[in-house]
Amino acid sequence: MIRLSNVSLFFGERALLKDVNLTFSPGEKVAITGRNGTGKSTMFKLITGEYKADVGSVEIPNDYTVGILKQELPEDRGLSVRDELMHSLTEIQQLKDELTSIEHKLHNPEMDADEMSRLLDRQEWIHHRFDILHVDKLDGEIEKILFGLGFQNHQLDLQASTFSGGWRMRIELAKLLLSKPKALLLDEPNNHLDILSIIWLEKYLADYPGTVLLISHDLQFLDKLAKRVIEIDRARIYDYKGNYSQYKLYRAERKEIELNEYKSQQRVIQHKEALIDKFRAKANKASFAKSLQKELDRTEMMDAPEEELSSIRLRFQPSRQSGRVVLEAHHLSKSYGEKNVFENIEMLIERGQKLSFVGGNGNGKSTMVKLICDEIKPSEGEIKVGYEVKIGYYAQEHTEILNVNKNVLETIEDAAIPTIRPFIRKLLGGLGFEGQDVDKKIKVLSGGEKARVRLAMLLVNEHNLLILDEPTHHLDIPSKDSLKEAIIHYGGTVIIVSHDREFLRGIASRTISFEDHTIKSYEGDIDYFIEKSGVENTQGGLNTPKSVQKGSMETLKSPDEGRKLQKQIQTVEKSIEKLEESIKSIEVKMANADFFTNTSSDKIIAEYDSIKKDLKQKTSEWEELMTALEIIS
C-alpha cells in the first residue's frame, strides 16, 4: 500500500501539489491525469523518493517494491537483449542467497521458537515471490514479454546497443515487467510501442496482480485499464471512481459547477463594491460601508476557472486546391544495405483523402513519409507528387531546425501567414503555451515543447497535404482533442503516422498497414483495420476487406445479387437510424444535472455503451455492403 498524507510540494513560490491525501491499494489500476506541467511525473518522483515533500509524508512498507519506467536509457553493458533481462533480475540472486542463509540457520538446534517462526515466514514469502517471478520458467517468461513487446526470436541474441532508442526503451519496459514489482509506475509506456504491442501490454497489465499507476495520453489505453482516475488541477487532487470516459463526464459537470460558483461570487463582490463606493463618503452610512469592506476582506476568493483547452479550436489554414491525384507510387522499393524495408509498392492518394499509416516499428511508415517529402530517394521505382501539392510535414526530429535564439512567439510569427498573426497567442494557448511561456527562448524548451512549436508552425501556414508523423506524443489530452478536431475539419489531404487508436478513430477513411515488406489498404479507420486485419486473406464473402476482395468480384455480378444487396443496405440503414435515435435519447438524459446521482445511472451508461457498440457494428456492416455493391455496379 502507498499512502500520501497531507503532502505539499513547492517549486519556488509555486505549489505543484498542496494538501494531497491519497492511498493506492494493492491491485488497483489508477490513471494519473492532468494538463502538461501540473505535476503528474512529480507525483511519481515523490513516490519513488527522488523528490521529498516540503510538507507531509509518503509512506510505503519496506517490503513493498516500487518499479518505475525511466525515460533515460542506461549505459551500454555489451549484453544481448535476452541477457539484459536476465542480468536485471538482481532480486532473484539476492533472494536465493537469503534462502540459502535461512536454510543454514534453520539447522541450528539451539534456535528459539520466535526466531524459527520468523525465518519460516520469511522462507515462505521468498518461495511465494519466486512463484510471482516465475523463477522456474524464467526463460519462457523473458520470451513471452519480449515477443509481446514486438521483438522477433532472432533478435533476442543481438546486442541491445544495436537497436534504436525506441527499441531500447522497449527493453527497459521488458525489464520492469519481468521484475514484477508490487507497484508499477508507468509514465507514457506506449510512446515507443506499435498498435499490436500496445494491445498486448493492455492485456498484460489488466492481469497484473500488483498496483499500476499510469500516466498516458492514450484514452483507449486508460479506458481499458484504469478503474480510478486521479486528476491534478492547479495543485489540487480530484479522485474519481470509474474509467476515463466516465471521468470526462464527471469532470465536465464539476467544471460547470465551479464556473457557476465563481460567477455567483463575482456578482456578490461587485454588488458589495458598488455599495461601498456609494456609501463611503456619506457620514451616516460610512460605518455600513466599512462593515461591508471587512466582509469582503474576509471572503476567500475563488480562483477564476481556467479556459478549457478543448474550447480553444485549432485550425489548419486552407490553401489553393491541389490536383485530383495528390500522390502516386509505382514499383516503389527501398532498402538500406541488405535490409529490405519494402518492395514493389503501388499506391495512389487522391485529393481530400485522410489516411493513417500503421504497422510495427521498422516496417517502413516513416521511410515512406521521407520518400514522399523527398528527404530520401527510392532504391527502385518512382514516387510522384501531384499538381500544385504543397506539403506540410511534421516529424519530431524536425525540432533541430528551430532557431534556438528566438522565442516561441517570434518563431511562430515568422512562420505565419499575415491573416493568422492576430490569433497566434490563442493558438499557442491551445498547445499549452500560456502567458509568459510564449516569451521563452527555444534553447530552454524541453523536447516536447519544441515538438509543439513545430506543430504550431504547421497550423499558421498554408498547405494542402499534411503529413503528421506521431503528432500526439507531446500533447496532453485536451490539446490532442483539439488537434483531432482540426484534422477532421481540414479540407485538404492528410497522412497520419500514429499508434494512438483513440486519436485515429474517426479521422481516417483509409488505413494503410505496413507489413511483410509491402502495404495493405483497408477502406476504413483504425477500428475497421483492427477488426479486419485478422481475416485479410479470406477470399470471397462480404467480410473480406476491399483490399483483398478482387477474387470475389466475378461471383457477385448477377442482377439478383445487386437487388439483394440493396435490400440488405436499406434494412441496415433503418437499424442505424433507430440506434442513433436511442443514443440521442440517452444523451438527453445524461445531460441532466442530477443524472449521476440517480441509482439507475450505471445501468443507463451500460445500455448507452452497448448501443454505441451495436451502431459501430451496423455501420461496419453497411460499409461492407456498399463496397460489394460498388464492385458489381
Secondary structure, 3 states (H helix, E strand, C coil): CEEEEEEEEEECCEEEEEEEEEEECCCCEEEEECCCCCCHHHHHHHHHCCCCCCEEEEECCCCCCEEECCCCCCCCCCCEHHHHHHHHCHHHHHHHHHHHHHHHHHCCCCCCHHHHHHHHHHHHHHHHHHHHHCHHHHHHHHHHHHHHCCCCHHHCCCEHHHCCHHHHHHHHHHHHHHHCCCEEEEECCCCCCCHHHHHHHHHHHHCCCCEEEEECCCHHHHHHHCCEEEEEECCEEEEEECCHHHHHHHHHHHHHHHHHHHHHHHHHHHHHHHHHHHHCCCHHHHHHHHHHHHHHHHCCCCCCCCCCHHHCCCCCECCCCCCCEEEEEEEEEEEECCEEEEEEEEEEEECCCEEEEEECCCCCHHHHHHHHCCCCCCCEEEEEECCCCCEEEECHHHHHHCCCCCEHHHHHHHHCCHHHHHHHHHHHHHCCCCHHHHHCEHHHCCHHHHHHHHHHHHHCCECCEEEEECCCCCCCHHHHHHHHHHHHCCCCEEEEECCCHHHHCCCCCEEEEEECCEEEEECCCHHHHHHHHHHCCCCCCCCCCHHHCHHHCHHHCCHHHHHHHHHHHHHHHHHHHHHHHHHHHHHHHHCCCCHHHCCCHHHHHHHHHHHHHHHHHHHHHHHHHHHHHHHHC
